[in-house]
Amino acid sequence: MKEIYLAAGCFWGAEKYLGLIDGVVATEVGFANGNTSAPTYKEVYTDKTGFAETVHVSFDPSVLPLETLLRLYFESIDPTSLNKQGHDEGTRYRTGIYYIDNKDLPVISEFIRKESGKFSQPIAVEVLPLKNFYPAEEYHQNYLEKNPDGYCHLPVSLFEYASSEAGRKKRMYKEAEEAIFSLVEGESDEVAIMAEVAAVLQEKCGFFWTGFYRVSGNELILGPFQGPVACLHIPFGKGVCGSAWKENKTLVVPDVEEFPGHIACSSLSKSEIVVPIRRKGEVSAVLDIDSKERATFDSTDALCLERILSGINL
C-alpha cells in the first residue's frame, strides 16, 4: 500500500472523486503543509495558517500506479490556476502534490514535466514533501456522502467517469497509448512497431492474447503477438479476423462460439475484438485481441484501440 496527499481545491468533492477510483483503498480529508498546530476548519478558512485543503489517499500501486493516479488527479483540477479552483479562491484552495516517499519524486517530476508541455501557461501545482497533515473535523469526512446535495465545484460527469467501467477502460488505454507512442516514436519498421504494441497492450491490459495478422495475398499471416500459440494463416472472410478484413471495420464479438465460421485457435478464447489497420484505404493488417471472459469488449475498447492505431506508423 502507498500514500500520497493531494490538494485539489475544496476537499469535499476531491475526496468523493478520488475515492471512486479503482485502486484507491481509503481517503481522509484534512489540512497539509501549514504553519500552525492542529488547526480547525475555521482557522484554515482565514487563509492565515498556510494550510491547503488536502486529501490523504491510500492506494494499491498494483492496481493503480502513481502516474495513473496523478493523471486522474489532473483531470479534476485546473493545473494552471493559482490559489483558485472553480469558484473557490484562497491559498487554502491551492493545488499540490505532497509526498512522503522520496522514491515517488522522480515519478511526480516526470509527470509534471510531461503535463507542462500541454499548457500555454505554467503549471501551478506545487510539489513538496509532506511537512504536516491534520485531519479535518469528522463532519468534513466523506462530506458529500453525508450531504448528497452539498456544495461541490466538480461536475457530476467527473464522478461518473471515475466510477464507470468505460472510465476505467479509457484510463487503461490512455496509459497504454502513452507508453506505445513513447516507445515507437521515430520507428519505421512495421514488425518492430507491432511487437511493441502487442507487448504494451498485453502488459498494461492483461488480455489473454494480443497480436497482429498481416495481409498477404488472399490470407492473413500471423505477425508479432503475445500469448499462447495461434493460427498461422487465416483466409479472407473467415473467422473474426478474416471477416474484419473483408468488412473493413472493427468487429466486437461478445461470444466467439456464436460467431459464424469462428476459427478456434484456442478453446480458452471466449470473446474477441479485431481492429483493421488501413494503408491508403485498404486493410493491410488487423490487430486481434482475445479474452478468456465473455463480453469483455465494447465500443469503448474499439474507439480507444482505433485511436492508438491511428497514431502510429503502420
Sine and cosine of phi, psi and omega as CSV:
sin_phi,cos_phi,sin_psi,cos_psi,sin_omega,cos_omega
0.00,0.00,0.59,-0.80,0.04,-1.00
-0.81,-0.59,0.25,-0.97,-0.01,-1.00
-0.71,-0.70,0.56,-0.83,0.09,-1.00
-0.51,-0.86,0.44,-0.90,-0.02,-1.00
-0.87,-0.48,0.85,-0.52,-0.11,-0.99
-0.86,-0.52,0.85,-0.52,0.09,-1.00
-0.99,-0.13,0.82,-0.58,-0.13,-0.99
-0.63,-0.78,0.62,0.79,-0.08,-1.00
1.00,0.07,-0.51,-0.86,0.00,-1.00
-0.82,0.58,0.82,-0.58,-0.11,-0.99
-0.98,0.20,-0.13,0.99,0.03,-1.00
-0.90,0.43,-0.83,0.56,-0.01,-1.00
-0.95,0.32,-0.58,0.81,-0.01,-1.00
-0.88,0.47,-0.65,0.76,0.01,-1.00
-0.91,0.41,-0.68,0.74,0.00,-1.00
-0.89,0.46,-0.72,0.69,-0.02,-1.00
-0.88,0.48,-0.78,0.62,-0.04,-1.00
-0.90,0.43,-0.56,0.83,0.00,-1.00
-0.93,0.37,-0.32,0.95,0.00,-1.00
-0.99,0.12,-0.23,0.97,-0.10,-1.00
-0.97,0.26,0.76,-0.65,0.03,-1.00
-0.88,0.47,0.82,-0.57,-0.04,-1.00
0.94,-0.33,-0.33,0.94,0.11,-0.99
-0.99,0.17,0.84,-0.55,-0.10,-1.00
-1.00,-0.06,-0.60,0.80,-0.03,-1.00
-0.40,-0.92,0.46,-0.89,0.06,-1.00
-0.71,-0.70,0.44,-0.90,0.08,-1.00
-0.48,-0.88,0.75,-0.66,0.01,-1.00
-1.00,-0.06,0.51,-0.86,0.00,-1.00
-0.09,-1.00,-0.36,-0.93,-0.10,-0.99
-0.82,-0.57,0.78,-0.62,-0.11,-0.99
-0.85,-0.52,0.51,-0.86,0.18,-0.98
0.82,0.57,0.76,0.65,0.06,-1.00
-0.95,-0.31,-0.18,-0.98,-0.15,-0.99
-0.90,-0.44,0.09,1.00,0.00,-1.00
-0.82,-0.57,-0.01,-1.00,0.01,-1.00
-0.95,-0.32,0.68,-0.73,0.09,-1.00
0.70,0.72,0.86,0.52,-0.03,-1.00
-0.95,0.31,0.44,-0.90,0.13,-0.99
-1.00,-0.05,0.24,-0.97,0.03,-1.00
-0.86,0.51,-0.66,0.75,-0.02,-1.00
-0.90,0.45,-0.60,0.80,0.02,-1.00
-0.93,0.36,-0.68,0.73,0.02,-1.00
-0.90,0.44,-0.57,0.82,-0.04,-1.00
-0.89,0.46,-0.39,0.92,-0.01,-1.00
-0.96,0.28,-0.24,0.97,-0.06,-1.00
0.91,0.41,0.41,0.91,0.00,-1.00
-0.94,-0.33,-0.03,1.00,-0.06,-1.00
-0.99,-0.16,-0.25,0.97,-0.02,-1.00
0.99,0.14,0.03,1.00,-0.03,-1.00
-0.99,0.11,0.45,-0.89,0.10,-0.99
-0.91,-0.42,0.67,-0.74,0.12,-0.99
-0.89,0.45,0.82,-0.58,-0.21,-0.98
-0.63,-0.77,0.51,-0.86,0.08,-1.00
-0.94,-0.34,0.84,-0.54,0.11,-0.99
-0.99,0.13,0.89,-0.46,-0.10,-1.00
-0.92,-0.40,0.84,-0.55,0.16,-0.99
-0.97,-0.23,0.77,-0.63,-0.09,-1.00
-0.60,-0.80,0.37,-0.93,0.01,-1.00
-0.99,-0.12,0.95,-0.30,-0.07,-1.00
-0.92,0.40,-0.30,0.95,0.06,-1.00
-0.96,0.28,-0.37,0.93,0.04,-1.00
-0.98,-0.20,-0.63,0.78,-0.10,-1.00
-0.75,-0.66,1.00,-0.06,0.06,-1.00
-0.87,0.49,0.49,-0.87,-0.03,-1.00
-0.83,0.56,-0.67,0.74,-0.01,-1.00
-0.87,0.49,-0.63,0.77,0.04,-1.00
-0.92,0.39,-0.66,0.75,0.04,-1.00
-0.87,0.49,-0.67,0.74,0.02,-1.00
-0.91,0.42,-0.61,0.79,0.03,-1.00
-0.89,0.46,-0.67,0.75,0.03,-1.00
-0.93,0.37,-0.61,0.79,0.08,-1.00
-0.86,0.52,-0.70,0.71,-0.01,-1.00
-0.90,0.44,-0.48,0.88,0.01,-1.00
-0.95,0.32,-0.24,0.97,-0.03,-1.00
-0.98,-0.18,-0.03,1.00,-0.06,-1.00
-0.76,-0.65,0.26,-0.97,0.26,-0.97
-0.99,-0.14,0.98,-0.20,-0.14,-0.99
-0.94,0.33,-0.15,0.99,0.01,-1.00
-0.98,-0.18,-0.02,1.00,-0.04,-1.00
-1.00,0.00,0.82,-0.58,-0.04,-1.00
-1.00,-0.06,0.86,-0.50,0.07,-1.00
0.85,0.53,0.56,0.83,0.01,-1.00
-0.35,-0.94,0.79,-0.61,0.11,-0.99
-0.67,-0.74,0.84,-0.54,-0.08,-1.00
0.89,0.46,-0.76,-0.65,0.02,-1.00
-1.00,-0.04,0.02,1.00,-0.07,-1.00
-1.00,-0.05,0.80,-0.60,-0.03,-1.00
-0.80,-0.60,0.52,-0.85,0.02,-1.00
0.72,-0.69,0.36,-0.93,-0.03,-1.00
-0.90,0.43,-0.40,0.91,0.04,-1.00
-0.92,0.38,-0.31,0.95,0.00,-1.00
-0.98,-0.22,0.28,0.96,0.03,-1.00
-0.93,0.37,0.32,-0.95,0.03,-1.00
-0.99,-0.15,0.56,-0.83,-0.02,-1.00
-0.24,-0.97,0.49,-0.87,0.10,-1.00
-0.89,-0.46,0.91,-0.41,-0.06,-1.00
-0.91,-0.42,0.87,-0.49,-0.13,-0.99
-0.94,-0.33,0.42,-0.91,0.05,-1.00
-0.90,-0.44,-0.23,0.97,0.02,-1.00
-0.93,-0.37,0.90,-0.43,-0.03,-1.00
-0.87,0.50,-0.39,0.92,0.03,-1.00
-0.93,0.38,-0.30,0.95,0.00,-1.00
-0.99,0.16,-0.34,0.94,-0.09,-1.00
-0.87,0.50,-0.70,0.71,0.04,-1.00
-0.87,0.50,-0.59,0.80,0.04,-1.00
-0.91,0.41,-0.70,0.71,-0.01,-1.00
-0.90,0.43,-0.71,0.70,-0.03,-1.00
-0.89,0.46,-0.67,0.74,0.02,-1.00
-0.92,0.39,-0.61,0.79,0.04,-1.00
-0.89,0.46,-0.73,0.68,0.01,-1.00
-0.88,0.48,-0.64,0.77,0.02,-1.00
-0.86,0.50,-0.71,0.70,0.01,-1.00
-0.90,0.43,-0.68,0.74,-0.03,-1.00
-0.92,0.39,-0.54,0.84,-0.04,-1.00
-0.86,0.51,-0.52,0.86,0.00,-1.00
-0.96,0.29,-0.16,0.99,-0.04,-1.00
-1.00,-0.05,-0.14,0.99,-0.10,-1.00
-0.82,-0.57,0.54,-0.84,0.04,-1.00
-0.99,0.15,-0.34,0.94,0.03,-1.00
-0.96,-0.26,0.38,-0.92,-0.01,-1.00
-0.93,0.36,0.48,-0.88,0.06,-1.00
-0.94,0.33,0.76,-0.65,-0.04,-1.00
-0.98,-0.21,0.13,0.99,-0.01,-1.00
-0.99,0.17,0.88,-0.48,0.01,-1.00
-0.99,0.15,0.61,-0.79,0.03,-1.00
-0.87,-0.49,0.91,-0.42,-0.08,-1.00
-0.55,-0.84,0.41,-0.91,0.17,-0.99
-0.92,0.39,0.50,-0.87,0.02,-1.00
-0.94,0.35,0.86,-0.51,0.03,-1.00
-1.00,0.04,-0.70,0.72,0.04,-1.00
-0.31,-0.95,0.36,-0.93,0.03,-1.00
-0.48,-0.88,0.77,-0.63,0.03,-1.00
-0.83,-0.55,0.84,-0.54,0.02,-1.00
-0.86,0.51,0.61,-0.79,0.07,-1.00
-0.96,0.26,0.21,-0.98,0.02,-1.00
-0.83,0.56,0.42,-0.91,-0.11,-0.99
-0.83,0.55,-0.60,0.80,-0.07,-1.00
-0.93,0.38,-0.24,0.97,0.06,-1.00
-1.00,0.08,-0.34,0.94,-0.03,-1.00
-0.94,0.33,0.79,-0.61,-0.04,-1.00
0.77,0.63,0.70,0.71,-0.12,-0.99
-0.84,0.55,-0.69,0.72,-0.07,-1.00
-0.97,0.25,-0.30,0.95,0.14,-0.99
-0.96,0.28,-0.62,0.79,0.03,-1.00
-0.98,0.22,-0.49,0.87,-0.04,-1.00
-0.75,-0.66,0.98,0.19,-0.10,-1.00
-0.84,0.54,-0.45,0.89,0.00,-1.00
-0.99,-0.15,0.24,0.97,-0.02,-1.00
-0.94,0.34,0.24,-0.97,-0.04,-1.00
-0.91,0.42,0.65,-0.76,0.11,-0.99
-0.46,-0.89,0.74,-0.67,0.00,-1.00
-0.99,0.10,-0.13,0.99,-0.02,-1.00
-1.00,-0.07,0.58,-0.82,0.01,-1.00
-0.96,0.29,0.50,-0.87,0.02,-1.00
-0.85,0.52,-0.56,0.83,-0.02,-1.00
-0.86,0.51,-0.49,0.87,0.01,-1.00
-0.94,0.35,-0.62,0.78,0.06,-1.00
-0.91,0.41,-0.65,0.76,0.02,-1.00
-0.90,0.43,-0.64,0.77,0.02,-1.00
-0.90,0.44,-0.66,0.75,-0.05,-1.00
-0.92,0.39,-0.56,0.83,-0.14,-0.99
-0.99,-0.17,-0.25,0.97,-0.11,-0.99
-0.99,0.13,0.40,-0.92,0.08,-1.00
-0.90,0.43,-0.60,0.80,0.03,-1.00
-0.89,0.45,-0.65,0.76,0.04,-1.00
-0.89,0.46,-0.67,0.74,0.03,-1.00
-0.86,0.50,-0.70,0.72,0.00,-1.00
-0.91,0.41,-0.66,0.75,0.00,-1.00
-0.88,0.47,-0.63,0.78,0.03,-1.00
-0.92,0.39,-0.66,0.75,0.00,-1.00
-0.88,0.48,-0.74,0.67,-0.02,-1.00
-0.94,0.33,-0.53,0.85,0.03,-1.00
-0.89,0.45,-0.66,0.75,0.04,-1.00
-0.90,0.44,-0.68,0.73,0.03,-1.00
-0.91,0.43,-0.66,0.75,-0.02,-1.00
-0.87,0.50,-0.73,0.69,-0.02,-1.00
-0.89,0.45,-0.63,0.78,0.02,-1.00
-0.91,0.41,-0.69,0.72,-0.01,-1.00
-0.89,0.45,-0.76,0.64,-0.04,-1.00
-0.87,0.50,-0.61,0.79,0.01,-1.00
-0.92,0.38,-0.64,0.77,-0.07,-1.00
-0.96,0.29,-0.60,0.80,-0.12,-0.99
-0.98,-0.20,0.06,1.00,0.00,-1.00
-0.84,0.55,0.81,-0.58,0.02,-1.00
0.99,0.13,-0.07,1.00,-0.01,-1.00
-0.99,0.11,0.68,-0.73,-0.02,-1.00
-0.92,-0.38,-0.25,0.97,-0.03,-1.00
-0.97,0.23,0.87,-0.49,-0.09,-1.00
-0.89,0.45,-0.68,0.73,-0.03,-1.00
-0.91,0.42,-0.67,0.74,0.02,-1.00
-0.88,0.47,-0.67,0.74,0.01,-1.00
-0.90,0.44,-0.72,0.70,0.02,-1.00
-0.86,0.52,-0.66,0.75,-0.01,-1.00
-0.89,0.46,-0.68,0.73,0.01,-1.00
-0.92,0.39,-0.68,0.73,-0.01,-1.00
-0.87,0.48,-0.73,0.69,0.00,-1.00
-0.88,0.48,-0.67,0.74,-0.03,-1.00
-0.91,0.41,-0.70,0.71,-0.03,-1.00
-0.92,0.40,-0.72,0.69,0.01,-1.00
-0.88,0.47,-0.63,0.78,0.02,-1.00
-0.91,0.41,-0.68,0.74,-0.04,-1.00
-0.94,0.33,-0.72,0.69,-0.09,-1.00
-0.98,0.21,-0.53,0.85,-0.15,-0.99
-0.95,-0.31,-0.30,0.95,0.08,-1.00
0.93,0.37,0.59,0.80,0.00,-1.00
-0.97,0.26,0.26,-0.97,0.04,-1.00
-0.96,0.28,-0.68,0.74,-0.01,-1.00
-0.53,-0.85,0.74,-0.68,0.01,-1.00
-0.67,-0.74,0.83,-0.56,0.00,-1.00
-0.11,-0.99,-0.07,-1.00,-0.08,-1.00
-0.85,-0.53,0.53,-0.85,0.22,-0.98
-0.85,-0.53,0.73,-0.68,-0.05,-1.00
-0.97,-0.26,0.65,-0.76,0.01,-1.00
-0.95,0.32,0.78,-0.63,0.09,-1.00
-0.60,-0.80,0.97,-0.26,-0.06,-1.00
0.90,0.43,-0.84,-0.53,-0.03,-1.00
-0.97,-0.25,0.41,0.91,0.02,-1.00
-0.54,-0.84,0.25,-0.97,0.12,-0.99
-0.99,-0.17,0.70,-0.72,0.03,-1.00
-0.91,-0.42,0.69,-0.73,-0.04,-1.00
-0.83,0.55,0.72,-0.69,0.05,-1.00
-0.90,-0.43,-0.35,-0.94,0.01,-1.00
-0.86,0.51,0.66,-0.75,-0.02,-1.00
-0.45,-0.89,0.24,-0.97,0.10,-1.00
-0.80,-0.60,0.79,-0.61,-0.01,-1.00
0.73,-0.69,-0.17,-0.99,0.00,-1.00
-0.94,0.35,0.16,-0.99,-0.02,-1.00
-0.83,0.56,0.50,-0.87,-0.10,-1.00
-0.69,-0.72,0.14,-0.99,0.04,-1.00
-0.90,0.44,0.69,-0.73,0.00,-1.00
-0.98,0.18,-0.59,0.81,-0.08,-1.00
-0.74,-0.67,0.67,-0.74,0.08,-1.00
-0.76,-0.65,0.86,-0.51,-0.02,-1.00
-0.92,0.39,0.44,-0.90,0.07,-1.00
-0.82,0.57,0.78,-0.63,0.06,-1.00
0.99,0.16,0.03,1.00,-0.04,-1.00
-0.96,-0.26,0.61,-0.79,0.00,-1.00
0.90,0.44,-0.10,-1.00,-0.02,-1.00
-0.94,0.35,-0.68,0.73,-0.02,-1.00
-0.90,0.44,-0.75,0.66,0.00,-1.00
-0.90,0.43,-0.54,0.84,0.03,-1.00
-0.95,0.31,-0.64,0.77,0.05,-1.00
-0.89,0.46,-0.60,0.80,0.08,-1.00
-0.90,0.43,-0.76,0.65,-0.04,-1.00
-0.89,0.46,-0.69,0.72,-0.06,-1.00
-1.00,0.09,-0.17,0.99,0.02,-1.00
0.81,0.59,0.73,0.68,0.03,-1.00
-0.41,-0.91,0.36,-0.93,0.04,-1.00
-0.94,0.35,0.72,-0.69,0.03,-1.00
-0.90,-0.44,0.80,-0.60,0.07,-1.00
-0.94,-0.35,0.87,-0.50,-0.09,-1.00
-0.88,-0.48,0.96,-0.29,-0.03,-1.00
-0.92,0.40,-0.53,0.85,-0.02,-1.00
-0.63,-0.78,0.96,-0.28,-0.10,-0.99
-0.91,0.42,-0.43,0.90,-0.02,-1.00
-0.93,0.37,-0.32,0.95,0.02,-1.00
-0.99,-0.11,-0.02,1.00,-0.02,-1.00
-0.99,0.11,0.81,-0.58,-0.03,-1.00
-0.86,0.51,0.81,-0.59,0.04,-1.00
0.96,0.27,0.36,0.93,-0.01,-1.00
-0.85,0.53,0.70,-0.72,0.04,-1.00
-0.99,-0.16,0.92,-0.40,-0.09,-1.00
-1.00,0.04,1.00,0.04,0.09,-1.00
-0.93,0.37,-0.54,0.84,0.05,-1.00
-0.57,-0.82,0.71,-0.70,0.02,-1.00
-0.94,0.34,-0.22,0.97,0.00,-1.00
-0.98,0.18,-0.31,0.95,0.01,-1.00
-0.95,0.30,0.80,-0.60,-0.05,-1.00
-0.90,-0.44,-0.51,0.86,0.06,-1.00
-0.62,-0.78,0.31,-0.95,-0.20,-0.98
-0.43,-0.90,0.50,-0.87,0.18,-0.98
-0.71,-0.70,0.70,-0.72,0.01,-1.00
-0.79,-0.62,0.81,-0.59,-0.05,-1.00
-0.89,-0.46,0.87,-0.49,0.02,-1.00
-0.94,0.35,0.55,-0.84,0.14,-0.99
-0.93,-0.36,0.81,-0.59,-0.11,-0.99
-0.94,-0.34,0.60,-0.80,0.11,-0.99
-0.76,-0.64,0.91,-0.42,-0.07,-1.00
0.83,0.56,0.65,0.76,0.08,-1.00
1.00,0.08,-0.22,0.98,-0.03,-1.00
-0.97,-0.25,0.59,-0.80,0.01,-1.00
-0.94,0.35,0.82,-0.57,0.02,-1.00
-0.94,-0.33,-0.31,0.95,0.01,-1.00
-0.19,-0.98,0.16,-0.99,0.10,-0.99
-0.71,-0.71,0.55,-0.84,0.17,-0.99
-1.00,-0.10,0.82,-0.57,-0.05,-1.00
-0.89,-0.46,0.80,-0.61,0.02,-1.00
-0.76,-0.65,0.75,-0.66,-0.02,-1.00
-0.87,-0.49,0.48,-0.88,0.07,-1.00
-0.80,-0.60,0.50,-0.87,0.08,-1.00
-0.99,0.13,-0.06,1.00,0.03,-1.00
-0.93,-0.36,0.55,-0.83,0.07,-1.00
-0.96,0.28,0.46,-0.89,0.10,-0.99
0.83,0.56,0.64,0.77,0.02,-1.00
-0.97,0.22,-0.58,0.82,-0.18,-0.98
-0.96,-0.29,0.48,-0.88,0.03,-1.00
-0.50,-0.87,-0.25,-0.97,-0.06,-1.00
-0.90,0.44,-0.47,0.88,0.04,-1.00
-0.91,0.42,-0.71,0.71,0.06,-1.00
-0.86,0.51,-0.71,0.71,-0.04,-1.00
-0.86,0.50,-0.75,0.67,-0.04,-1.00
-0.91,0.42,-0.68,0.74,-0.03,-1.00
-0.93,0.38,-0.68,0.74,0.01,-1.00
-0.93,0.37,-0.63,0.78,0.04,-1.00
-0.89,0.46,-0.62,0.79,0.02,-1.00
-0.91,0.40,-0.67,0.75,0.02,-1.00
-0.88,0.47,-0.73,0.68,-0.04,-1.00
-0.92,0.40,-0.54,0.84,0.00,-1.00
-0.94,0.33,-0.30,0.95,-0.06,-1.00
-0.99,-0.14,0.08,1.00,0.01,-1.00
-0.84,-0.55,0.27,-0.96,-0.14,-0.99
-1.00,0.02,0.97,0.24,0.05,-1.00
-0.84,-0.54,0.00,0.00,0.00,0.00
